[in-house]
């Protein structure tokens, strides 16, 4: 059973964002050149990239390794960066899915329960998430946890719009 979440850092009513819609972007870096990746972020008017990967220092991350990405976002887009591993699945859930021990439906269910248990809607305020972009590696959002995070927050925060870049 999911834990009852009490308001912590404040939500829409507390930080003044309730009067306007919140837009959450998502992006995956795989199959994108650096030029395309940064142009998408800049063109959308993203204010902050929220890195929802468990591992953001792998050699496979290329130009999106944590410290490189933080530097590039600031220099190229004037955009902030935050690593939010609390918005990522556990290694166990991720490994079970990669090993085909669970289906995508099982993954979605387990991750939804984890997000509810973690009360992720309290990890950042609506104001902090407005025009933020959830970053993961998957090239599309259809089978990526960044979509599940965005949809969970949309369901918690009325008036939230999701845009997949």
Helices and strands as residue ranges (DSSP letters): H 12-15, G 17-19, E 22-28, H 34-44, E 48-51, G 59-64, H 66-72, I 73-77, E 80-83, G 85-87, H 91-98, H 104-118, G 120-122, H 126-129, E 132-136, H 145-156, E 160-164
